[in-house]
């Protein structure tokens, strides 16, 4: 399975101590250079350390694009999002990990399958990797300052009973 990640899923899962869920669910994850650069600026020390260990272990693999993402891929997106989508296209990725709404809309236009941090947590709950989805969402909000609409939270919690 080929999986490419943008910054947000990696950083937010690292902040709440759940970075390993990506490895458990997807194995190796490809990370474009711009995303690695963004992650190197993460101000959350514990999360930065978890990411450094993961990169040293080699399961998130920094991968350069063969060519710059074309304008129809990158217009209006941040460098990490643009490179993640470009790399996903180049590698014919099975999944691209994205949280930003604009990037997700572009992924849909490009017919790329995507999942975000909440989708990863939902899968983790269904697979028995985490005990309480509600607690993980609370930690995302409080520790990572990740926005989750209450209606979406209710929908996710209903989905897992």
mmCIF file of the C-alpha atoms, coordinates in Angstrom:
data_MODEL
# 
_entry.id   MODEL 
# 
loop_
_atom_site.group_PDB 
_atom_site.id 
_atom_site.type_symbol 
_atom_site.label_atom_id 
_atom_site.label_alt_id 
_atom_site.label_comp_id 
_atom_site.label_asym_id 
_atom_site.label_entity_id 
_atom_site.label_seq_id 
_atom_site.pdbx_PDB_ins_code 
_atom_site.Cartn_x 
_atom_site.Cartn_y 
_atom_site.Cartn_z 
_atom_site.occupancy 
_atom_site.B_iso_or_equiv 
_atom_site.pdbx_formal_charge 
_atom_site.auth_seq_id 
_atom_site.auth_comp_id 
_atom_site.auth_asym_id 
_atom_site.auth_atom_id 
_atom_site.pdbx_PDB_model_num 
ATOM 1   C CA . UNK A 1 1   ? 0.000   0.000  0.000   1.00 0.00 ? 1   UNK A CA 1 
ATOM 2   C CA . UNK A 1 2   ? 1.324   3.450  -0.912  1.00 0.00 ? 2   UNK A CA 1 
ATOM 3   C CA . UNK A 1 3   ? 0.390   6.258  1.480   1.00 0.00 ? 3   UNK A CA 1 
ATOM 4   C CA . UNK A 1 4   ? 1.500   9.895  1.314   1.00 0.00 ? 4   UNK A CA 1 
ATOM 5   C CA . UNK A 1 5   ? 1.064   12.332 4.198   1.00 0.00 ? 5   UNK A CA 1 
ATOM 6   C CA . UNK A 1 6   ? 0.730   16.053 4.589   1.00 0.00 ? 6   UNK A CA 1 
ATOM 7   C CA . UNK A 1 7   ? 1.912   17.750 7.778   1.00 0.00 ? 7   UNK A CA 1 
ATOM 8   C CA . UNK A 1 8   ? -1.267  17.883 9.861   1.00 0.00 ? 8   UNK A CA 1 
ATOM 9   C CA . UNK A 1 9   ? -1.980  14.157 10.370  1.00 0.00 ? 9   UNK A CA 1 
ATOM 10  C CA . UNK A 1 10  ? 1.637   13.501 11.367  1.00 0.00 ? 10  UNK A CA 1 
ATOM 11  C CA . UNK A 1 11  ? 1.984   16.485 13.678  1.00 0.00 ? 11  UNK A CA 1 
ATOM 12  C CA . UNK A 1 12  ? -1.419  16.177 15.348  1.00 0.00 ? 12  UNK A CA 1 
ATOM 13  C CA . UNK A 1 13  ? -1.109  12.450 15.983  1.00 0.00 ? 13  UNK A CA 1 
ATOM 14  C CA . UNK A 1 14  ? 2.390   13.017 17.363  1.00 0.00 ? 14  UNK A CA 1 
ATOM 15  C CA . UNK A 1 15  ? 1.111   15.752 19.697  1.00 0.00 ? 15  UNK A CA 1 
ATOM 16  C CA . UNK A 1 16  ? -1.438  13.376 21.242  1.00 0.00 ? 16  UNK A CA 1 
ATOM 17  C CA . UNK A 1 17  ? 1.044   10.498 21.359  1.00 0.00 ? 17  UNK A CA 1 
ATOM 18  C CA . UNK A 1 18  ? -0.725  8.452  18.685  1.00 0.00 ? 18  UNK A CA 1 
ATOM 19  C CA . UNK A 1 19  ? 1.759   8.688  15.800  1.00 0.00 ? 19  UNK A CA 1 
ATOM 20  C CA . UNK A 1 20  ? 2.167   4.905  15.846  1.00 0.00 ? 20  UNK A CA 1 
ATOM 21  C CA . UNK A 1 21  ? -1.403  4.504  14.577  1.00 0.00 ? 21  UNK A CA 1 
ATOM 22  C CA . UNK A 1 22  ? -0.206  5.539  11.126  1.00 0.00 ? 22  UNK A CA 1 
ATOM 23  C CA . UNK A 1 23  ? 2.447   2.837  11.121  1.00 0.00 ? 23  UNK A CA 1 
ATOM 24  C CA . UNK A 1 24  ? -0.036  0.270  12.419  1.00 0.00 ? 24  UNK A CA 1 
ATOM 25  C CA . UNK A 1 25  ? -2.665  1.125  9.827   1.00 0.00 ? 25  UNK A CA 1 
ATOM 26  C CA . UNK A 1 26  ? -0.551  1.904  6.783   1.00 0.00 ? 26  UNK A CA 1 
ATOM 27  C CA . UNK A 1 27  ? 3.016   0.669  7.312   1.00 0.00 ? 27  UNK A CA 1 
ATOM 28  C CA . UNK A 1 28  ? 5.423   2.980  5.522   1.00 0.00 ? 28  UNK A CA 1 
ATOM 29  C CA . UNK A 1 29  ? 4.246   6.528  4.836   1.00 0.00 ? 29  UNK A CA 1 
ATOM 30  C CA . UNK A 1 30  ? 5.843   8.714  2.169   1.00 0.00 ? 30  UNK A CA 1 
ATOM 31  C CA . UNK A 1 31  ? 6.488   12.312 3.168   1.00 0.00 ? 31  UNK A CA 1 
ATOM 32  C CA . UNK A 1 32  ? 7.434   14.998 0.640   1.00 0.00 ? 32  UNK A CA 1 
ATOM 33  C CA . UNK A 1 33  ? 10.373  17.293 1.392   1.00 0.00 ? 33  UNK A CA 1 
ATOM 34  C CA . UNK A 1 34  ? 8.161   20.333 2.108   1.00 0.00 ? 34  UNK A CA 1 
ATOM 35  C CA . UNK A 1 35  ? 6.219   18.353 4.718   1.00 0.00 ? 35  UNK A CA 1 
ATOM 36  C CA . UNK A 1 36  ? 9.429   17.211 6.417   1.00 0.00 ? 36  UNK A CA 1 
ATOM 37  C CA . UNK A 1 37  ? 10.584  20.839 6.512   1.00 0.00 ? 37  UNK A CA 1 
ATOM 38  C CA . UNK A 1 38  ? 7.275   21.922 8.067   1.00 0.00 ? 38  UNK A CA 1 
ATOM 39  C CA . UNK A 1 39  ? 7.517   19.137 10.653  1.00 0.00 ? 39  UNK A CA 1 
ATOM 40  C CA . UNK A 1 40  ? 11.063  20.203 11.571  1.00 0.00 ? 40  UNK A CA 1 
ATOM 41  C CA . UNK A 1 41  ? 9.611   23.547 12.732  1.00 0.00 ? 41  UNK A CA 1 
ATOM 42  C CA . UNK A 1 42  ? 7.094   21.956 15.105  1.00 0.00 ? 42  UNK A CA 1 
ATOM 43  C CA . UNK A 1 43  ? 7.237   23.790 18.431  1.00 0.00 ? 43  UNK A CA 1 
ATOM 44  C CA . UNK A 1 44  ? 5.786   20.923 20.502  1.00 0.00 ? 44  UNK A CA 1 
ATOM 45  C CA . UNK A 1 45  ? 8.973   19.278 21.825  1.00 0.00 ? 45  UNK A CA 1 
ATOM 46  C CA . UNK A 1 46  ? 7.516   15.871 22.716  1.00 0.00 ? 46  UNK A CA 1 
ATOM 47  C CA . UNK A 1 47  ? 5.845   15.573 19.309  1.00 0.00 ? 47  UNK A CA 1 
ATOM 48  C CA . UNK A 1 48  ? 9.003   16.720 17.523  1.00 0.00 ? 48  UNK A CA 1 
ATOM 49  C CA . UNK A 1 49  ? 10.964  14.022 19.365  1.00 0.00 ? 49  UNK A CA 1 
ATOM 50  C CA . UNK A 1 50  ? 8.429   11.330 18.413  1.00 0.00 ? 50  UNK A CA 1 
ATOM 51  C CA . UNK A 1 51  ? 8.644   12.428 14.785  1.00 0.00 ? 51  UNK A CA 1 
ATOM 52  C CA . UNK A 1 52  ? 12.461  12.424 14.850  1.00 0.00 ? 52  UNK A CA 1 
ATOM 53  C CA . UNK A 1 53  ? 12.466  8.865  16.206  1.00 0.00 ? 53  UNK A CA 1 
ATOM 54  C CA . UNK A 1 54  ? 9.937   7.769  13.568  1.00 0.00 ? 54  UNK A CA 1 
ATOM 55  C CA . UNK A 1 55  ? 12.017  9.277  10.747  1.00 0.00 ? 55  UNK A CA 1 
ATOM 56  C CA . UNK A 1 56  ? 15.160  7.662  12.159  1.00 0.00 ? 56  UNK A CA 1 
ATOM 57  C CA . UNK A 1 57  ? 13.287  4.324  12.171  1.00 0.00 ? 57  UNK A CA 1 
ATOM 58  C CA . UNK A 1 58  ? 12.490  4.916  8.493   1.00 0.00 ? 58  UNK A CA 1 
ATOM 59  C CA . UNK A 1 59  ? 8.761   4.294  8.351   1.00 0.00 ? 59  UNK A CA 1 
ATOM 60  C CA . UNK A 1 60  ? 7.885   7.841  7.369   1.00 0.00 ? 60  UNK A CA 1 
ATOM 61  C CA . UNK A 1 61  ? 10.168  8.118  4.356   1.00 0.00 ? 61  UNK A CA 1 
ATOM 62  C CA . UNK A 1 62  ? 11.086  11.501 2.930   1.00 0.00 ? 62  UNK A CA 1 
ATOM 63  C CA . UNK A 1 63  ? 10.516  11.244 -0.810  1.00 0.00 ? 63  UNK A CA 1 
ATOM 64  C CA . UNK A 1 64  ? 11.260  13.915 -3.392  1.00 0.00 ? 64  UNK A CA 1 
ATOM 65  C CA . UNK A 1 65  ? 8.916   14.629 -6.248  1.00 0.00 ? 65  UNK A CA 1 
ATOM 66  C CA . UNK A 1 66  ? 10.344  13.835 -9.658  1.00 0.00 ? 66  UNK A CA 1 
ATOM 67  C CA . UNK A 1 67  ? 8.956   17.130 -10.920 1.00 0.00 ? 67  UNK A CA 1 
ATOM 68  C CA . UNK A 1 68  ? 7.166   20.121 -9.438  1.00 0.00 ? 68  UNK A CA 1 
ATOM 69  C CA . UNK A 1 69  ? 3.458   19.625 -8.977  1.00 0.00 ? 69  UNK A CA 1 
ATOM 70  C CA . UNK A 1 70  ? 1.550   21.240 -11.856 1.00 0.00 ? 70  UNK A CA 1 
ATOM 71  C CA . UNK A 1 71  ? -0.539  24.346 -11.265 1.00 0.00 ? 71  UNK A CA 1 
ATOM 72  C CA . UNK A 1 72  ? -3.850  22.480 -11.316 1.00 0.00 ? 72  UNK A CA 1 
ATOM 73  C CA . UNK A 1 73  ? -2.568  20.506 -8.330  1.00 0.00 ? 73  UNK A CA 1 
ATOM 74  C CA . UNK A 1 74  ? -0.841  23.265 -6.378  1.00 0.00 ? 74  UNK A CA 1 
ATOM 75  C CA . UNK A 1 75  ? -2.774  26.500 -7.008  1.00 0.00 ? 75  UNK A CA 1 
ATOM 76  C CA . UNK A 1 76  ? -3.949  28.007 -3.729  1.00 0.00 ? 76  UNK A CA 1 
ATOM 77  C CA . UNK A 1 77  ? -2.404  25.327 -1.525  1.00 0.00 ? 77  UNK A CA 1 
ATOM 78  C CA . UNK A 1 78  ? 0.492   25.477 0.927   1.00 0.00 ? 78  UNK A CA 1 
ATOM 79  C CA . UNK A 1 79  ? 3.782   23.862 -0.167  1.00 0.00 ? 79  UNK A CA 1 
ATOM 80  C CA . UNK A 1 80  ? 3.293   20.752 1.973   1.00 0.00 ? 80  UNK A CA 1 
ATOM 81  C CA . UNK A 1 81  ? -0.225  20.158 0.685   1.00 0.00 ? 81  UNK A CA 1 
ATOM 82  C CA . UNK A 1 82  ? 0.861   20.782 -2.895  1.00 0.00 ? 82  UNK A CA 1 
ATOM 83  C CA . UNK A 1 83  ? 3.794   18.381 -2.643  1.00 0.00 ? 83  UNK A CA 1 
ATOM 84  C CA . UNK A 1 84  ? 1.711   15.751 -0.848  1.00 0.00 ? 84  UNK A CA 1 
ATOM 85  C CA . UNK A 1 85  ? -0.847  15.773 -3.651  1.00 0.00 ? 85  UNK A CA 1 
ATOM 86  C CA . UNK A 1 86  ? 1.860   15.832 -6.324  1.00 0.00 ? 86  UNK A CA 1 
ATOM 87  C CA . UNK A 1 87  ? 3.671   12.911 -4.701  1.00 0.00 ? 87  UNK A CA 1 
ATOM 88  C CA . UNK A 1 88  ? 0.411   10.988 -4.296  1.00 0.00 ? 88  UNK A CA 1 
ATOM 89  C CA . UNK A 1 89  ? -0.216  11.369 -8.029  1.00 0.00 ? 89  UNK A CA 1 
ATOM 90  C CA . UNK A 1 90  ? 3.354   10.409 -8.964  1.00 0.00 ? 90  UNK A CA 1 
ATOM 91  C CA . UNK A 1 91  ? 3.353   7.369  -6.709  1.00 0.00 ? 91  UNK A CA 1 
ATOM 92  C CA . UNK A 1 92  ? -0.236  6.375  -7.536  1.00 0.00 ? 92  UNK A CA 1 
ATOM 93  C CA . UNK A 1 93  ? -0.922  6.374  -3.819  1.00 0.00 ? 93  UNK A CA 1 
ATOM 94  C CA . UNK A 1 94  ? -3.708  4.327  -2.313  1.00 0.00 ? 94  UNK A CA 1 
ATOM 95  C CA . UNK A 1 95  ? -4.265  7.057  0.293   1.00 0.00 ? 95  UNK A CA 1 
ATOM 96  C CA . UNK A 1 96  ? -3.195  10.624 0.941   1.00 0.00 ? 96  UNK A CA 1 
ATOM 97  C CA . UNK A 1 97  ? -3.377  11.860 4.534   1.00 0.00 ? 97  UNK A CA 1 
ATOM 98  C CA . UNK A 1 98  ? -4.892  15.362 4.644   1.00 0.00 ? 98  UNK A CA 1 
ATOM 99  C CA . UNK A 1 99  ? -6.906  17.472 7.069   1.00 0.00 ? 99  UNK A CA 1 
ATOM 100 C CA . UNK A 1 100 ? -7.203  20.845 5.300   1.00 0.00 ? 100 UNK A CA 1 
ATOM 101 C CA . UNK A 1 101 ? -10.515 21.359 3.531   1.00 0.00 ? 101 UNK A CA 1 
ATOM 102 C CA . UNK A 1 102 ? -9.044  22.973 0.407   1.00 0.00 ? 102 UNK A CA 1 
ATOM 103 C CA . UNK A 1 103 ? -6.486  20.195 0.028   1.00 0.00 ? 103 UNK A CA 1 
ATOM 104 C CA . UNK A 1 104 ? -9.178  17.549 0.490   1.00 0.00 ? 104 UNK A CA 1 
ATOM 105 C CA . UNK A 1 105 ? -11.361 19.180 -2.167  1.00 0.00 ? 105 UNK A CA 1 
ATOM 106 C CA . UNK A 1 106 ? -8.388  19.228 -4.553  1.00 0.00 ? 106 UNK A CA 1 
ATOM 107 C CA . UNK A 1 107 ? -7.662  15.573 -3.766  1.00 0.00 ? 107 UNK A CA 1 
ATOM 108 C CA . UNK A 1 108 ? -11.271 14.712 -4.612  1.00 0.00 ? 108 UNK A CA 1 
ATOM 109 C CA . UNK A 1 109 ? -10.974 16.607 -7.918  1.00 0.00 ? 109 UNK A CA 1 
ATOM 110 C CA . UNK A 1 110 ? -7.825  14.601 -8.664  1.00 0.00 ? 110 UNK A CA 1 
ATOM 111 C CA . UNK A 1 111 ? -9.644  11.374 -7.753  1.00 0.00 ? 111 UNK A CA 1 
ATOM 112 C CA . UNK A 1 112 ? -7.280  10.638 -4.857  1.00 0.00 ? 112 UNK A CA 1 
ATOM 113 C CA . UNK A 1 113 ? -8.550  8.753  -1.814  1.00 0.00 ? 113 UNK A CA 1 
ATOM 114 C CA . UNK A 1 114 ? -7.884  10.690 1.362   1.00 0.00 ? 114 UNK A CA 1 
ATOM 115 C CA . UNK A 1 115 ? -8.254  10.309 5.079   1.00 0.00 ? 115 UNK A CA 1 
ATOM 116 C CA . UNK A 1 116 ? -7.478  12.717 7.904   1.00 0.00 ? 116 UNK A CA 1 
ATOM 117 C CA . UNK A 1 117 ? -6.562  12.475 11.548  1.00 0.00 ? 117 UNK A CA 1 
ATOM 118 C CA . UNK A 1 118 ? -10.179 11.874 12.585  1.00 0.00 ? 118 UNK A CA 1 
ATOM 119 C CA . UNK A 1 119 ? -10.511 9.072  10.046  1.00 0.00 ? 119 UNK A CA 1 
ATOM 120 C CA . UNK A 1 120 ? -7.345  7.474  11.390  1.00 0.00 ? 120 UNK A CA 1 
ATOM 121 C CA . UNK A 1 121 ? -8.728  7.676  14.940  1.00 0.00 ? 121 UNK A CA 1 
ATOM 122 C CA . UNK A 1 122 ? -12.083 6.271  13.814  1.00 0.00 ? 122 UNK A CA 1 
ATOM 123 C CA . UNK A 1 123 ? -10.327 3.312  12.175  1.00 0.00 ? 123 UNK A CA 1 
ATOM 124 C CA . UNK A 1 124 ? -8.225  2.857  15.317  1.00 0.00 ? 124 UNK A CA 1 
ATOM 125 C CA . UNK A 1 125 ? -11.321 2.659  17.482  1.00 0.00 ? 125 UNK A CA 1 
ATOM 126 C CA . UNK A 1 126 ? -13.015 0.175  15.146  1.00 0.00 ? 126 UNK A CA 1 
ATOM 127 C CA . UNK A 1 127 ? -9.852  -1.977 15.106  1.00 0.00 ? 127 UNK A CA 1 
ATOM 128 C CA . UNK A 1 128 ? -9.462  -1.884 18.898  1.00 0.00 ? 128 UNK A CA 1 
ATOM 129 C CA . UNK A 1 129 ? -6.264  0.206  18.814  1.00 0.00 ? 129 UNK A CA 1 
ATOM 130 C CA . UNK A 1 130 ? -7.738  2.884  21.077  1.00 0.00 ? 130 UNK A CA 1 
ATOM 131 C CA . UNK A 1 131 ? -10.252 2.554  23.892  1.00 0.00 ? 131 UNK A CA 1 
ATOM 132 C CA . UNK A 1 132 ? -12.192 5.826  23.737  1.00 0.00 ? 132 UNK A CA 1 
ATOM 133 C CA . UNK A 1 133 ? -12.611 7.923  20.610  1.00 0.00 ? 133 UNK A CA 1 
ATOM 134 C CA . UNK A 1 134 ? -14.153 10.728 22.685  1.00 0.00 ? 134 UNK A CA 1 
ATOM 135 C CA . UNK A 1 135 ? -10.944 10.992 24.746  1.00 0.00 ? 135 UNK A CA 1 
ATOM 136 C CA . UNK A 1 136 ? -8.732  11.166 21.639  1.00 0.00 ? 136 UNK A CA 1 
ATOM 137 C CA . UNK A 1 137 ? -10.917 13.933 20.177  1.00 0.00 ? 137 UNK A CA 1 
ATOM 138 C CA . UNK A 1 138 ? -10.715 15.820 23.482  1.00 0.00 ? 138 UNK A CA 1 
ATOM 139 C CA . UNK A 1 139 ? -6.923  15.546 23.407  1.00 0.00 ? 139 UNK A CA 1 
ATOM 140 C CA . UNK A 1 140 ? -6.830  16.738 19.799  1.00 0.00 ? 140 UNK A CA 1 
ATOM 141 C CA . UNK A 1 141 ? -8.829  19.814 20.772  1.00 0.00 ? 141 UNK A CA 1 
ATOM 142 C CA . UNK A 1 142 ? -6.939  20.618 23.960  1.00 0.00 ? 142 UNK A CA 1 
ATOM 143 C CA . UNK A 1 143 ? -3.375  19.560 23.199  1.00 0.00 ? 143 UNK A CA 1 
ATOM 144 C CA . UNK A 1 144 ? -3.132  20.011 19.437  1.00 0.00 ? 144 UNK A CA 1 
ATOM 145 C CA . UNK A 1 145 ? -5.650  22.878 19.132  1.00 0.00 ? 145 UNK A CA 1 
ATOM 146 C CA . UNK A 1 146 ? -7.349  20.866 16.362  1.00 0.00 ? 146 UNK A CA 1 
ATOM 147 C CA . UNK A 1 147 ? -10.856 22.039 15.457  1.00 0.00 ? 147 UNK A CA 1 
ATOM 148 C CA . UNK A 1 148 ? -13.580 19.393 15.489  1.00 0.00 ? 148 UNK A CA 1 
ATOM 149 C CA . UNK A 1 149 ? -17.156 20.541 14.942  1.00 0.00 ? 149 UNK A CA 1 
ATOM 150 C CA . UNK A 1 150 ? -19.527 19.195 17.614  1.00 0.00 ? 150 UNK A CA 1 
ATOM 151 C CA . UNK A 1 151 ? -21.845 17.770 14.951  1.00 0.00 ? 151 UNK A CA 1 
ATOM 152 C CA . UNK A 1 152 ? -18.953 15.843 13.391  1.00 0.00 ? 152 UNK A CA 1 
ATOM 153 C CA . UNK A 1 153 ? -17.874 14.578 16.801  1.00 0.00 ? 153 UNK A CA 1 
ATOM 154 C CA . UNK A 1 154 ? -21.413 13.329 17.462  1.00 0.00 ? 154 UNK A CA 1 
ATOM 155 C CA . UNK A 1 155 ? -21.469 11.617 14.064  1.00 0.00 ? 155 UNK A CA 1 
ATOM 156 C CA . UNK A 1 156 ? -18.128 9.886  14.727  1.00 0.00 ? 156 UNK A CA 1 
ATOM 157 C CA . UNK A 1 157 ? -19.098 8.776  18.213  1.00 0.00 ? 157 UNK A CA 1 
ATOM 158 C CA . UNK A 1 158 ? -22.403 7.430  16.917  1.00 0.00 ? 158 UNK A CA 1 
ATOM 159 C CA . UNK A 1 159 ? -20.530 5.480  14.230  1.00 0.00 ? 159 UNK A CA 1 
ATOM 160 C CA . UNK A 1 160 ? -18.562 3.598  16.891  1.00 0.00 ? 160 UNK A CA 1 
ATOM 161 C CA . UNK A 1 161 ? -21.464 3.168  19.313  1.00 0.00 ? 161 UNK A CA 1 
# 
